[in-house]
Amino acid sequence: MSNSDQQRIIRYIGGECSNQEKQKFEKWVRRDPNRRRVYDSLLRSWELSNKIAMDRDSRASWNVLAEKLELTQTTKPRRVRISPVSLEVSGHPRPHNPGWIARIAAAVIVLVGVSWLALNYLKMPQRTQQFTMQEIKTQKGQRAEFLFGDGTRMLMNSASVVRFPVASRGTVREVFLSGEAYFEVAHVSDSKLIVHAGSALVEVLGTKFNIRAYPDDDRVLVIVKGGTIALSSEDLTVDTAKVILRAGQMSAVTNDGRVGVPKSIDVNQMLAWTQGKLVFENTPLCNALREIERWHDIQCAISDSSLLKRRVTVSFDGKNLTEILNVLSLSLDLTYQRTGNYVKFSPRGVTKK
């Protein structure tokens, strides 16, 4: 991370940003897990500074800060510039108070400590591993299963990407998802899993749930098979409360951050993909074709766009593409022509071009 990025984080934490700058910053942080982790660490240091600044004993303040930053008492901050502190504000002198100088000293020490951390945080070799991300990616036509170190099981659908830190920090485990994945989360005492998926933020302790968050979808779907989760918007600027989802329920988060009311569903039908099945229930043809494209790495086209509004109710084992194309064509009174990975559908009786 560049010095300018670090300064951007410090300005936000210090309350120096306008409302517009705050919104841009929050979106900027959420796009990169490494930025988020640096921000979280600097924020904790800033909160620590507020606590220490109330201590009148400046020497004790330094000792507390040094312990938090894992410094020895002989460690001195480097490349830190402290501006002179004025005891006058708007022409009015500060009240004379014997403890005032001690508080000023404590505050200056804290600013030194926070500045030292901001300048050197990413340069500490022992912390480098915490920012290393592992990525698992499935292509179209692929699915994958992954077992996390804590015992959590994850099934990934086609054309999906999952990123997570190699080394988790504290009591929070974080995963960043684009696409679709099913999780069976191992319960770890005093620890929770947070999944960032498009516009949705999912918090869980131990449960079984599915997230569908493909970039070309207009919403993120979250389904709970067992246990409970807390669902909220990833966008901090959206004023919405967390929604609790229980087993057998589904909710959605729109791209603009609105969280839907939970509703009961047929979980087995919605999670049929985890068993290698494609199930369409009154599904628009355009959505069904998009799913078939992901599963079989093909490109579908249709000669008459009005046909895309037709709805499909059918299920497949997902393995035989020819069977899928034949059944789909017969059920909708269509014909198709396949050339390699390209498939074009036309109304029956229309001459193919």
Residue pairs with C-beta under 8 A, 6 or more apart in sequence:
1 34
1 35
1 38
1 122
5 35
6 38
6 118
6 119
6 121
6 122
7 118
8 25
8 28
9 25
9 29
9 35
9 38
9 39
9 42
9 118
10 42
10 118
11 17
12 21
12 22
12 25
12 39
13 39
13 42
13 43
13 46
14 46
17 25
23 237
26 235
26 236
26 237
27 235
28 35
29 35
29 36
29 39
30 36
30 196
30 234
30 235
30 236
33 133
33 163
33 165
33 174
33 176
33 196
34 131
34 133
37 130
37 131
37 165
37 169
38 121
38 122
38 131
41 117
41 121
42 114
42 117
42 118
42 121
45 68
45 69
45 113
45 114
45 117
46 114
48 65
48 68
48 110
49 65
49 107
49 110
49 111
49 113
49 114
52 61
52 64
52 65
52 106
52 109
52 110
53 61
53 103
53 106
53 107
53 110
54 103
54 106
55 61
55 64
55 106
56 99
56 102
56 103
56 106
57 102
57 106
58 102
58 105
58 106
58 109
61 105
61 106
61 109
61 110
62 73
62 109
62 113
63 73
65 71
65 109
65 110
65 113
66 72
66 73
66 75
66 113
69 113
69 116
69 117
77 112
77 113
77 115
77 116
78 116
78 119
78 120
79 119
80 112
80 115
80 116
80 119
82 108
82 111
82 112
85 104
85 108
87 93
87 94
87 100
88 94
94 100
121 127
122 131
129 166
129 167
130 165
130 167
130 169
131 165
132 165
132 166
132 167
133 163
133 164
133 165
133 166
134 163
134 164
134 165
134 166
135 161
135 162
135 163
136 144
136 146
136 156
136 161
136 162
136 163
137 160
137 161
137 162
138 144
138 156
138 157
138 158
138 159
138 160
138 161
138 179
139 158
139 159
139 297
140 158
140 159
140 293
140 294
140 295
140 296
140 297
141 158
141 294
141 295
141 296
141 297
142 158
143 155
143 156
143 157
143 158
143 276
144 155
144 156
145 153
145 154
145 155
145 156
146 153
146 154
146 156
146 162
147 153
147 154
148 154
148 164
148 173
148 186
150 173
150 186
150 188
150 191
151 186
152 173
152 183
152 184
152 185
152 186
152 193
153 183
153 184
153 186
154 162
154 181
154 182
154 183
154 184
155 181
155 182
155 274
156 162
156 179
156 180
156 181
157 179
157 180
157 181
157 182
157 212
157 273
157 294
158 179
158 294
158 295
158 297
159 179
159 214
159 294
160 177
160 178
160 179
160 180
160 181
160 214
161 177
161 178
161 179
162 175
162 176
162 177
162 178
162 179
162 181
163 175
163 176
164 173
164 174
164 175
164 176
165 174
168 174
171 190
171 191
171 192
172 191
172 192
172 194
173 188
173 191
173 192
173 193
173 194
174 193
174 194
174 195
174 196
175 193
175 194
175 195
175 196
176 195
176 196
176 197
177 195
177 196
177 197
177 211
177 213
178 197
178 198
178 213
178 214
178 215
179 212
179 213
179 214
180 210
180 211
180 212
180 213
180 214
180 273
181 210
181 211
182 208
182 209
182 210
182 271
182 274
183 193
183 195
183 204
183 207
183 208
183 209
183 210
183 211
184 208
185 193
185 204
185 205
185 206
185 207
185 208
185 209
185 227
186 206
187 205
187 206
188 206
191 205
192 203
192 204
192 205
193 203
193 204
193 205
194 201
194 202
194 203
194 204
195 201
195 202
195 204
195 211
196 234
197 211
197 213
197 220
197 222
197 234
198 213
198 215
198 217
198 220
198 234
198 253
198 255
199 219
199 220
199 233
199 234
199 235
199 253
199 254
199 255
199 256
199 257
200 211
200 213
200 220
200 222
200 231
200 232
200 233
200 234
200 253
200 259
201 231
201 232
201 233
201 234
202 209
202 211
202 222
202 229
202 230
202 231
203 229
203 230
203 231
203 232
203 242
204 227
204 228
204 229
204 230
205 227
206 227
207 224
207 225
207 226
207 227
207 228
207 229
208 224
208 225
208 226
208 227
209 222
209 223
209 224
209 225
209 226
209 227
209 229
209 245
210 221
210 222
210 223
210 225
210 270
210 271
210 274
211 220
211 221
211 222
211 223
212 220
212 221
212 222
212 223
213 220
213 221
216 290
218 254
218 255
219 252
219 253
219 254
219 255
220 252
220 253
221 250
221 251
221 252
222 229
222 231
222 245
222 250
222 251
222 252
222 253
223 249
223 250
223 265
223 267
223 270
223 271
224 245
224 246
224 247
224 248
224 249
224 250
224 267
225 247
225 248
225 267
225 271
226 247
227 246
227 247
228 244
228 245
228 246
228 247
229 244
229 245
230 242
230 243
230 244
230 245
231 242
231 243
231 244
231 245
231 251
231 253
231 259
232 240
232 241
232 242
232 243
232 259
233 240
233 253
233 257
233 258
233 259
234 253
234 257
235 256
235 257
237 257
238 256
238 257
238 258
240 257
240 258
240 259
241 259
242 259
243 251
243 259
243 260
243 261
243 262
244 262
245 251
245 262
246 262
247 267
248 264
248 265
248 267
249 262
249 263
249 264
249 265
250 262
250 263
250 264
250 265
250 270
251 259
251 260
251 261
251 262
251 263
252 259
252 260
253 259
253 260
254 260
269 279
269 281
272 278
272 279
272 315
273 279
273 318
276 317
276 318
276 319
277 315
277 316
277 317
277 318
278 291
278 292
278 295
278 315
278 316
278 317
278 318
278 324
279 315
279 316
280 288
280 291
280 312
280 313
280 314
280 315
281 313
282 311
282 312
282 313
283 311
283 312
283 313
284 308
284 309
284 310
284 311
284 312
285 302
285 307
285 308
285 309
285 310
285 311
285 312
285 332
286 308
286 309
288 312
288 328
289 300
289 302
289 308
292 298
292 300
292 321
292 324
292 328
293 299
293 300
295 318
296 321
296 324
297 341
298 321
298 341
298 342
298 343
299 341
299 342
299 343
300 343
300 344
300 345
301 342
301 343
301 344
301 345
302 308
302 344
302 345
302 346
303 344
303 345
303 346
303 347
303 350
303 353
304 346
304 347
304 350
307 332
307 334
307 345
307 347
310 332
312 328
312 331
312 332
314 327
314 328
314 331
316 323
316 324
316 327
318 324
325 336
325 338
325 343
328 334
329 335
329 336
329 345
333 347
333 348
334 345
334 346
334 347
334 348
335 345
335 346
335 347
335 348
335 350
335 352
336 343
336 344
336 345
336 346
337 343
337 344
337 346
337 352
338 344
344 352
346 352
